[in-house]
């Protein structure tokens, strides 16, 4: 978390990409992620509270792991951190 905060603090702008890229990232994370998790969970037979937990988990931001992978592999961590 410290690394994420330092990276965000060193940027000129809190949003490192254009508005379209920011919206795309949000849609992918908060709409398509839970939809994909719902489909996959139904395929493997999850239901009830386990299904609900899986769907919520798919929408929870995972800034730390996403940031670490982006920084490690040079995949635009300044954009990942804002999504």
DSSP file (Angstrom, degrees, kcal/mol; ACC not computed):
  #  RESIDUE AA STRUCTURE BP1 BP2  ACC     N-H-->O    O-->H-N    N-H-->O    O-->H-N    TCO  KAPPA ALPHA  PHI   PSI    X-CA   Y-CA   Z-CA
    1    1 A X     >        0   0    0      0, 0.0     4,-2.4     0, 0.0     5,-0.2   0.000 360.0 360.0 360.0 -33.7    0.0    0.0    0.0
    2    2 A X  H  >  +     0   0    0      2,-0.2     4,-2.7     1,-0.2     5,-0.2   0.929 360.0  49.9 -64.6 -43.7    2.9    2.3    0.7
    3    3 A X  H  > S+     0   0    0      2,-0.2     4,-2.2     1,-0.2    -1,-0.2   0.893 110.6  50.1 -61.1 -41.0    4.2    1.7   -2.8
    4    4 A X  H  > S+     0   0    0      2,-0.2     4,-2.3     1,-0.2    -1,-0.2   0.931 112.1  47.4 -63.2 -46.0    0.8    2.4   -4.3
    5    5 A X  H  X S+     0   0    0     -4,-2.4     4,-2.4     1,-0.2    -2,-0.2   0.897 111.5  50.2 -63.1 -41.9    0.5    5.7   -2.4
    6    6 A X  H  X S+     0   0    0     -4,-2.7     4,-1.5     2,-0.2    -1,-0.2   0.902 110.9  49.7 -64.0 -40.4    4.0    6.8   -3.3
    7    7 A X  H  < S+     0   0    0     -4,-2.2     4,-0.4    -5,-0.2    -2,-0.2   0.918 112.4  46.9 -64.9 -43.0    3.3    6.1   -7.0
    8    8 A X  H >< S+     0   0    0     -4,-2.3     3,-1.0     1,-0.2    -2,-0.2   0.899 111.5  52.1 -64.7 -39.9    0.0    8.1   -6.9
    9    9 A X  H 3< S+     0   0    0     -4,-2.4    -1,-0.2     1,-0.2    -2,-0.2   0.772 104.8  55.6 -68.5 -26.2    1.7   11.0   -5.1
   10   10 A X  T 3< S+     0   0    0     -4,-1.5    -1,-0.2    -3,-0.2    -2,-0.2   0.527  88.8  98.3 -85.5  -4.9    4.4   11.3   -7.6
   11   11 A X  S <  S-     0   0    0     -3,-1.0     3,-0.1    -4,-0.4    -3,-0.0  -0.520  71.3-138.0 -83.5 150.3    2.1   11.7  -10.6
   12   12 A X  S    S+     0   0    0     -2,-0.2     2,-0.4     1,-0.2    -1,-0.1   0.883  92.8  27.6 -69.5 -39.0    1.2   15.0  -12.0
   13   13 A X  S    S-     0   0    0      1,-0.1    -1,-0.2    -3,-0.0     3,-0.0  -0.938  72.7-134.5-125.9 146.3   -2.5   14.0  -12.4
   14   14 A X  S    S+     0   0    0     -2,-0.4     2,-0.6     1,-0.2    -1,-0.1   0.802 102.5  53.4 -69.1 -28.1   -4.5   11.5  -10.3
   15   15 A X        -     0   0    0      1,-0.1    -1,-0.2    68,-0.0    64,-0.1  -0.937  68.9-173.2-110.0 112.9   -5.9   10.1  -13.6
   16   16 A X        +     0   0    0     -2,-0.6     2,-0.2    62,-0.6    63,-0.1   0.499  64.0  52.0 -87.3  -4.6   -3.1    9.2  -15.9
   17   17 A X  S    S-     0   0    0      1,-0.1    -2,-0.0    61,-0.1     2,-0.0  -0.692  94.2 -82.8-122.5 177.3   -5.2    8.3  -19.0
   18   18 A X     >  -     0   0    0     -2,-0.2     4,-2.1     1,-0.1     5,-0.2  -0.232  47.1 -99.6 -74.9 171.4   -8.0   10.1  -20.9
   19   19 A X  H  > S+     0   0    0      1,-0.2     4,-2.6     2,-0.2     5,-0.2   0.880 122.4  54.1 -60.0 -40.6  -11.6   10.0  -19.8
   20   20 A X  H  > S+     0   0    0      1,-0.2     4,-2.4     2,-0.2    -1,-0.2   0.915 109.5  47.4 -62.2 -43.5  -12.5    7.2  -22.3
   21   21 A X  H  > S+     0   0    0      2,-0.2     4,-2.2     1,-0.2    -1,-0.2   0.873 111.9  50.6 -65.1 -37.3   -9.7    5.0  -20.9
   22   22 A X  H  X S+     0   0    0     -4,-2.1     4,-2.0     2,-0.2    -2,-0.2   0.924 111.6  46.8 -65.6 -45.4  -10.8    5.7  -17.4
   23   23 A X  H  X S+     0   0    0     -4,-2.6     4,-2.6     1,-0.2     5,-0.2   0.905 110.8  53.0 -64.1 -41.3  -14.4    4.8  -18.1
   24   24 A X  H  X S+     0   0    0     -4,-2.4     4,-2.6     1,-0.2    -1,-0.2   0.923 108.9  49.7 -60.1 -44.9  -13.4    1.6  -20.0
   25   25 A X  H  X S+     0   0    0     -4,-2.2     4,-2.2     1,-0.2    -1,-0.2   0.899 111.9  48.1 -60.5 -41.7  -11.3    0.5  -16.9
   26   26 A X  H  X S+     0   0    0     -4,-2.0     4,-3.0     2,-0.2     5,-0.3   0.904 112.0  48.7 -66.4 -42.3  -14.2    1.2  -14.6
   27   27 A X  H  X>S+     0   0    0     -4,-2.6     5,-2.0     1,-0.2     4,-1.9   0.924 112.3  48.8 -64.2 -44.1  -16.7   -0.7  -16.8
   28   28 A X  I  <>S+     0   0    0     -4,-2.6     5,-1.4    -5,-0.2    -2,-0.2   0.919 118.8  39.1 -61.9 -43.1  -14.4   -3.7  -17.1
   29   29 A X  I  <5S+     0   0    0     -4,-2.2     5,-0.3    -5,-0.2    -2,-0.2   0.926 126.1  30.9 -74.7 -45.5  -13.8   -3.9  -13.4
   30   30 A X  I  <5S+     0   0    0     -4,-3.0    -3,-0.2    -5,-0.2    -2,-0.2   0.553 132.4  22.9 -98.7  -7.5  -17.2   -3.1  -12.0
   31   31 A X  I  X5S+     0   0    0     -4,-1.9     4,-1.8    -5,-0.3    -3,-0.2   0.694 125.7  36.8-118.9 -58.6  -19.6   -4.5  -14.6
   32   32 A X  I  ><S+     0   0    0     -5,-2.0     4,-2.8     2,-0.2     5,-0.2   0.847 112.8  59.0 -71.2 -32.2  -17.9   -7.2  -16.8
   33   33 A X  H  ><S+     0   0    0     -5,-1.4     4,-2.3    -6,-0.3    -1,-0.2   0.964 110.0  40.6 -60.0 -54.2  -15.9   -8.7  -13.9
   34   34 A X  H  > S+     0   0    0     -5,-0.3     4,-2.4     2,-0.2    -1,-0.2   0.863 114.9  53.3 -63.4 -34.9  -19.0   -9.5  -11.8
   35   35 A X  H  X S+     0   0    0     -4,-1.8     4,-2.2     2,-0.2    -2,-0.2   0.939 110.9  46.1 -63.9 -45.6  -20.9  -10.7  -14.9
   36   36 A X  H  X S+     0   0    0     -4,-2.8     4,-2.6     1,-0.2    -2,-0.2   0.892 112.9  50.5 -63.3 -39.2  -18.1  -13.0  -15.8
   37   37 A X  H  X S+     0   0    0     -4,-2.3     4,-2.8    -5,-0.2     5,-0.2   0.889 108.5  52.6 -65.8 -38.9  -17.8  -14.3  -12.2
   38   38 A X  H  X S+     0   0    0     -4,-2.4     4,-2.3     2,-0.2    -2,-0.2   0.939 112.0  45.1 -60.9 -47.5  -21.6  -14.9  -12.1
   39   39 A X  H  X S+     0   0    0     -4,-2.2     4,-2.0     2,-0.2    -2,-0.2   0.940 115.8  46.0 -62.5 -48.1  -21.4  -17.0  -15.3
   40   40 A X  H  X S+     0   0    0     -4,-2.6     4,-1.9     1,-0.2    -2,-0.2   0.894 112.7  50.8 -63.7 -39.7  -18.4  -18.9  -14.1
   41   41 A X  H  X>S+     0   0    0     -4,-2.8     5,-2.7     1,-0.2     4,-0.6   0.893 109.6  49.7 -66.0 -40.0  -19.9  -19.5  -10.7
   42   42 A X  H ><5S+     0   0    0     -4,-2.3     3,-0.6     3,-0.2    -1,-0.2   0.883 108.1  55.0 -65.0 -37.6  -23.1  -20.8  -12.1
   43   43 A X  H 3<5S+     0   0    0     -4,-2.0    -2,-0.2     1,-0.2    -1,-0.2   0.906 111.5  43.2 -62.5 -41.5  -21.2  -23.2  -14.4
   44   44 A X  H 3<5S-     0   0    0     -4,-1.9    -1,-0.2    -5,-0.1    -2,-0.2   0.487 121.9-106.3 -87.1  -1.0  -19.3  -24.7  -11.4
   45   45 A X  T <<5 +     0   0    0     -4,-0.6    -3,-0.2    -3,-0.6     2,-0.2   0.658  60.5 156.4  94.1  16.7  -22.5  -24.9   -9.3
   46   46 A X      < +     0   0    0     -5,-2.7     2,-0.3    -6,-0.1    -1,-0.2  -0.503  12.4 160.3 -73.3 145.8  -22.1  -22.1   -6.8
   47   47 A X    >   +     0   0    0     -2,-0.2     3,-0.9     0, 0.0     4,-0.4  -0.968  37.9  15.6-155.5 167.6  -25.3  -20.8   -5.3
   48   48 A X  T 3> S-     0   0    0     -2,-0.3     4,-2.0     1,-0.2     3,-0.2  -0.376 123.1  -9.3  68.8-140.3  -26.6  -18.9   -2.2
   49   49 A X  H 3> S+     0   0    0      1,-0.2     4,-2.6     2,-0.2    -1,-0.2   0.820 134.7  57.5 -65.0 -32.5  -24.1  -17.0   -0.1
   50   50 A X  H <> S+     0   0    0     -3,-0.9     4,-2.1     2,-0.2    -1,-0.2   0.903 107.8  47.7 -65.4 -39.8  -21.1  -18.5   -1.9
   51   51 A X  H  > S+     0   0    0     -4,-0.4     4,-2.1    -3,-0.2    -2,-0.2   0.928 112.7  48.7 -64.4 -45.5  -22.4  -17.1   -5.2
   52   52 A X  H  X S+     0   0    0     -4,-2.0     4,-2.4     1,-0.2    -2,-0.2   0.911 111.2  49.9 -61.6 -42.9  -23.0  -13.7   -3.7
   53   53 A X  H  X S+     0   0    0     -4,-2.6     4,-2.5     1,-0.2    -1,-0.2   0.895 109.8  51.2 -63.7 -40.2  -19.6  -13.6   -2.1
   54   54 A X  H  X S+     0   0    0     -4,-2.1     4,-1.6     2,-0.2    -1,-0.2   0.906 111.0  48.1 -63.8 -41.5  -17.9  -14.6   -5.4
   55   55 A X  H  X S+     0   0    0     -4,-2.1     4,-0.8     2,-0.2    -2,-0.2   0.919 113.3  46.8 -66.5 -43.9  -19.7  -11.8   -7.2
   56   56 A X  H >X S+     0   0    0     -4,-2.4     4,-1.0     1,-0.2     3,-0.9   0.912 110.1  53.9 -64.0 -41.8  -18.8   -9.2   -4.6
   57   57 A X  H 3< S+     0   0    0     -4,-2.5     3,-0.4     1,-0.3    -1,-0.2   0.846 102.8  57.8 -61.6 -33.9  -15.2  -10.3   -4.6
   58   58 A X  H 3< S+     0   0    0     -4,-1.6    -1,-0.3     1,-0.2    -2,-0.2   0.767 109.8  44.3 -67.6 -24.6  -15.1   -9.9   -8.4
   59   59 A X  H << S+     0   0    0     -3,-0.9     2,-0.3    -4,-0.8    -1,-0.2   0.570  87.1 106.1 -96.1 -11.0  -16.0   -6.2   -8.0
   60   60 A X  S  < S-     0   0    0     -4,-1.0     2,-0.0    -3,-0.4    -3,-0.0  -0.532  79.8-111.4 -72.9 129.8  -13.7   -5.4   -5.1
   61   61 A X        -     0   0    0     -2,-0.3     3,-0.2     1,-0.1     2,-0.1  -0.351  24.8-164.8 -61.1 137.5  -10.7   -3.3   -6.2
   62   62 A X     >  +     0   0    0      1,-0.2     4,-2.3     2,-0.1     5,-0.3  -0.472  26.4 155.6-119.3  58.1   -7.5   -5.2   -6.0
   63   63 A X  H  >  +     0   0    0      1,-0.2     4,-2.6     2,-0.2     5,-0.2   0.848  65.9  53.7 -58.4 -40.9   -5.2   -2.2   -6.2
   64   64 A X  H  > S+     0   0    0      2,-0.2     4,-2.5     1,-0.2    -1,-0.2   0.969 113.9  37.6 -65.0 -54.7   -2.2   -3.7   -4.5
   65   65 A X  H  > S+     0   0    0      1,-0.2     4,-2.3     2,-0.2     5,-0.2   0.901 118.6  50.1 -66.1 -39.7   -1.8   -6.9   -6.6
   66   66 A X  H  X S+     0   0    0     -4,-2.3     4,-2.4     1,-0.2    -1,-0.2   0.921 112.5  47.6 -62.8 -43.0   -2.7   -5.1   -9.8
   67   67 A X  H  X S+     0   0    0     -4,-2.6     4,-2.8    -5,-0.3     5,-0.3   0.908 110.5  51.4 -64.7 -42.9   -0.2   -2.4   -9.1
   68   68 A X  H  X S+     0   0    0     -4,-2.5     4,-2.6    -5,-0.2    -2,-0.2   0.931 112.6  45.2 -62.2 -45.9    2.6   -4.8   -8.3
   69   69 A X  H  X S+     0   0    0     -4,-2.3     4,-2.2     2,-0.2     6,-0.2   0.919 114.2  49.1 -63.7 -42.8    2.0   -6.8  -11.5
   70   70 A X  H  X>S+     0   0    0     -4,-2.4     5,-2.8    -5,-0.2     4,-0.6   0.916 115.0  43.8 -63.4 -43.1    1.9   -3.7  -13.6
   71   71 A X  H ><5S+     0   0    0     -4,-2.8     3,-0.6     3,-0.2    -2,-0.2   0.907 113.4  51.3 -69.1 -41.1    5.0   -2.2  -12.0
   72   72 A X  H 3<5S+     0   0    0     -4,-2.6    -2,-0.2    -5,-0.3    -1,-0.2   0.887 120.2  33.4 -63.0 -40.7    6.9   -5.5  -12.2
   73   73 A X  H 3<5S-     0   0    0     -4,-2.2    -1,-0.2    -5,-0.2    -2,-0.2   0.305 110.2-114.5-102.9   8.2    6.2   -6.1  -15.9
   74   74 A X  T <<5 +     0   0    0     -3,-0.6     2,-0.5    -4,-0.6    -3,-0.2   0.883  61.6 150.6  65.0  41.0    6.2   -2.4  -17.0
   75   75 A X  S   <S-     0   0    0     -5,-2.8     5,-0.2    -6,-0.2    -1,-0.1  -0.394  74.4 -79.3-105.4  54.4    2.5   -2.4  -17.9
   76   76 A X    >>  -     0   0    0     -2,-0.5     4,-2.0    -6,-0.2     3,-1.5   0.951  53.0-176.2  55.1  63.2    1.6    1.3  -17.2
   77   77 A X  H 3> S+     0   0    0     -7,-0.3     4,-2.2     1,-0.3     5,-0.1   0.796  79.4  66.0 -60.1 -26.1    1.3    1.3  -13.5
   78   78 A X  H 34 S+     0   0    0      1,-0.2   -62,-0.6     2,-0.2    -1,-0.3   0.784 108.0  39.3 -67.1 -25.0    0.3    4.9  -13.6
   79   79 A X  H X> S+     0   0    0     -3,-1.5     3,-1.1     2,-0.1     4,-0.7   0.860 112.9  54.5 -86.8 -42.1   -2.9    3.9  -15.4
   80   80 A X  H >< S+     0   0    0     -4,-2.0     3,-1.0     1,-0.3    -2,-0.2   0.874 101.8  59.6 -58.4 -38.7   -3.6    0.8  -13.4
   81   81 A X  T 3< S+     0   0    0     -4,-2.2    -1,-0.3     1,-0.3    -2,-0.1   0.747 105.6  48.1 -66.2 -23.3   -3.5    2.7  -10.2
   82   82 A X  T <4        0   0    0     -3,-1.1    -1,-0.3    -4,-0.3    -2,-0.2   0.591 360.0 360.0 -92.7 -11.0   -6.4    5.0  -11.3
   83   83 A X    <<        0   0    0     -3,-1.0    -1,-0.2    -4,-0.7    -2,-0.1   0.482 360.0 360.0 -81.4 360.0   -8.7    2.2  -12.4
